[in-house]
C-alpha cells in the first residue's frame, strides 16, 4: 500500500519547482522554426484551437486545401460559447486534408503554416476542445470526452486516444515529407491529447524529425506518458500553465508535468518557475483554466522571457 501511495504522489499533486538555468531540450522543435514564425505562432495557435472547436461544432465539411486567415472566423456556432475571434491572427494557413474525425471522439485539423511566399514552413495539428459548450446539442460526444479525460489521466487507451495517435502519425508524415517541424496543439483536454500524441511519436520514431507540442493549461497525462516509456520532462513541447488555474495549474492536484512548463502569472508575464499564489487563490479564479483567459496574454513574450532565463 505504501508503494502505491508513493507512486500516486509522484504522479499527482502540485508541481515542484525546477531549475530555470540552461536552454531546455524540450524546445528544439520550436527553435527549428523560422525566427519570423516564432514571433507569432504561439499566439496564433490559441486562436486556431478555438477555431478548430468551432469547425467541429458547426460540422463544416472541409475537403483540404482551404486557406485560413484572419477573415476565416465563423459567424455563429452551436452551444453557449461565442465563435473564436480570428481578427488577431497574424499568419496564413492552409488545411492539408479533411478533418480527422472517425466517430471515436477525436477531432483534429492539420494545417500547413505558410511563409510570405506561400511555402510551407511547419505543419500544425490542432485538437478540438472539450465539448462542454455543446453538451445539450451533443450529449453523447460530451460523455465521450469525459471518458477520454479519465482514460488519459489513468493511462488507459480508448478509441479516441488511438485515433489521436493515428492523426499525429499522419501529420508527422506530412511534416517529414516537407522537411519542416510538426507542432501539435490544444488546451485543457485537447492539450493533454497533444502532449500524449507527441510522446507517442517520440516513443515510436525516436525524434527522427522535429516535433513538439504547444499547449495551454493541458490536462494531466503523466501516467499515460510513462506507459510509453518516457518521463514527463523528456517530452518535447511547451505548456503555458496559469498560476491561478485551480485544476492543472502548478498548485493543483492535477498539475501538468509534461514538457517545459511556462508559468503565466496574474500580470500576464511568464517564467519557468511558478508564482507565489496558493491553491486557495486559484480556487477563487476558476475561469483561469479556460482558453479565453489567454486572450490578452502574449504567449510569444512569455515564451521569450522564459527561454531567456
N, C-alpha and C positions, 0 to 999 in steps of 0.2 A: 504493500500500500504506500509506504514511504517513497519508493522509487517512482511509482505512478504520479504521486503528487509533485515530486521534484521535476519530473518531465513536463507535467502540466504547467507548473510555474515557469519553467524555462521557455515554453512556447507562448504563454499568455502573460498578461499584466502590463503595467506601464513600461514604456521604452526606457532603456538605460542610456545614459549619456555616453557618447563615443568621442574619441579624439577627432578633432577637426583639422588636423595638420596633414599636409601632403595632398597630391592630386588623387582623387578616388578612382579606383579601377572601374567602377560601375558606369562611368560616363564616357567610355571610349567610343561608343556608338554615336553619342551626341557630338563629340569633338570631330568625328568623321564627316559631319555635315558641313556644307559651305558656311563660312562665317556670317554671310548675309542672312542665311536661313536661320541660324542660331539667334539672330536678332529679333525674330518674331514668331517662330514656330510654336514655342510653348504656349504663348497667349492665343494663337490661332487654334491650337488643339482644344482648349477649353470651350471654344465656340463650336468647333466641329463635333465634339462629343454631344453637346446639346442638340445640334442639328441632326446627328445620327438618330437620336431618340425621336425627334420629330418625324424623320423619314420613316422610321419603323411604325410609329403610331398612325401616321397617315397612310401606311401601306402603299407608298409611292412605287410604281413599277419601273425602277431603274433598269436599264439594259447594259450599262457600262459605256464609257466614253463621254458622259455628260460633264461639262465644265462647271466648277463650283467656285464662286467668288462672293464678294460682299453683298451682291444683289440676289443671292440664292436662298434667302430665308423664306420660310413658309408663312402664309398669311394667317392661317389658323390650323390648330391641331386638336384631336380629341382630348378629353380629360380636362383637369382643372389647372394645368400649367400653361403659361403663355409660351408661344413659339420662341425658340432661341434667337436672340438678336444677332444678326450677322454683319451689321454695318461696320464694326471694328475689325473685321477680317482683313489682314494685310496681304496674304499670299494668294496664289492661284492654284487650283487643284483640279484633277480630272479623275472621275471614277474609273477604276480599272476593269470592273466587272459587275454583274448584278450582285445584290446583297447576299451575304452568307446567311441563309435563313431556311433551315431544313425541318422546321417544326419541333425541334427539341427544346427550344427555349433560348438558343443563342442567336443573336443577330449582330452582324458586323459589316462595315463598309471598308473597302480598300481604295485608297486614293494614291495617285501619283502627285507628289509635291513638285511643282513646276518652277523653273527659273524664269527670268525675264524673256528668254528666247523660246520658252515652251518646252525646254528639255526637262527630263525627269532627274531630280537630284536626291530624291528619297521616296520610299513607299511608306504610307501611313495607314495603319489598320485601327479603326475606331470601333469600340464596343458600345452597344446600346445600353442606356441607363436602366436601372431598376424600374419596373412598371407601376409603381405606386400611383402616379398621376392618372393612369388609365385603368385603375383597378376595377371600376364599375363597367367599363367597356370590355375589358378582357380579364375577368376574374381567374380563369384557368391559367393564363400567362402570368398573372401576379403570383399565384400559388406556385407555379413552376420556378419563378425567380426566388421565392422563399426557400424552396428545396435546394436550389443551386447554391444559394448562400451557405446553407448548412453543410452541404457537401464539400465546398471549398474550404470551409472553416475546419472541418474534421478530417480532411484528406481522402474523401470518398469520390470516386469518379461517377459521373452521370452522363446521359446523352448530351446535355448542354456543354459540359466540360469537354467531352470528346469532340464535339463539333467546333468548339472554340479552338482546340488544338489543331484540328484539321484546317481551319481558316488561317491560323498562324503559319502553318506549313505552306499553304498556297501563296500567302503574301510574302513569305520568306523566299520562295522560288521566284516570284516576280522581282523582288529586290536583287537577288543574285543575278538574274538574267540581265538586269540593267546596271549591275555593279555599283549599287547605291545602298546606303543603310536602310534598315527597316525600323520603324518606330511603331510601337503598339500602345494604345491609349485607352483610358477610361477613368471614371470617377466612381467611388464607393464600390458597389458590387462589380461594376464594369471595370474598375481599376484593379480589383483583386484578380479578375479574369485575365487582364493584361499582364499582370505580374506572373501569373501561372503559365500563360502562353509563352512568355519569354523564358521562364525556367524550363519549360518543355523543350523549346528549341535548343537551349544550351545543353540539356542533357542528351539530346538526340544528335546534334550536329557539332558539338564541341567548338562553338564560336568560329565556324567556317567563314562567316561574313558578319559585319557589324549589325547588331540588333539589340534593342533595348526598349524599355517602357518609359512613358511619361504619364504619370497618374496623379490624381488629386484625391486625398482622403480615401485611399484604397482600402478595401475590406481586408481583414486579417486572413492570410492564406499560408502562413508559415508551415503548418503541418503538411499541406499539400505539396509545398516546395520541397520539404525534407524527404517526402516519399519519392521524389525524383532524384535524390542523392545530392542535393545542394543545400548549403547553408544560406540563410536569408541574405547575408551580406555579399554572397558570391554572385547573386543575380544582377545582371546589367540593367540599370534603369534608375529613374529618379521619381520619388514620390513626394509631392508637395503636401505636407501634413499641417493642418491648422492646430495651433496650440490649444484653441478653445473647442476643438471637436471632442464632444464627450464620449464618442463611441470608439473611433480608431485613431484619435489623436494621441500624442505622446503620454498623456496621463490616464488614458482609458484602459479598461480591462483588455480590450482587443486592439491595442496599439499595433499599427502596421510595422513590420520588421523586415521588409524585403527591399533590397536595393539601397541606394543612397537616399536618406531622408533629408529633405529641405523643409525646415520648420517655418511656417508662416505665422508671424507674431501679430498681436492685435493692431499694431500700427501699419500692417501691410508689408513690413520688411521681412527678409528671410535669412536664415543662417543654418548651420549644421548642428546646432545644439538647441534643445527646447528652451522656451522661455520659462519664467518663474510662476506661471499660472498653475493652479491646483485643479484636481478633478471637480471640486465643488464649484470653482469658477466656470469650468467647462459645462457643467450641468445647467448653468443659467443661460447658456448660449447654444441651444440645440441646432439652430439654423446654420451654425458654423460648419456643420457637416456637408451641407448641400452645395451643389455646383454653383448656384448663383452667388454664394458667399465669396467666390473668387472674382466676381465681375470687375471690381475696382482694384484688384491686386495685380501688379505687374509681375508675372511669373518669370519673365525674362530678367528683370532687375534682381529678383530674389535669387535666381539661379546664379547669376553673375557674381553676386555678393557671396553666396555660399562657396562657390568654386575658388574665390579669391582668398578664402580663409586658410 
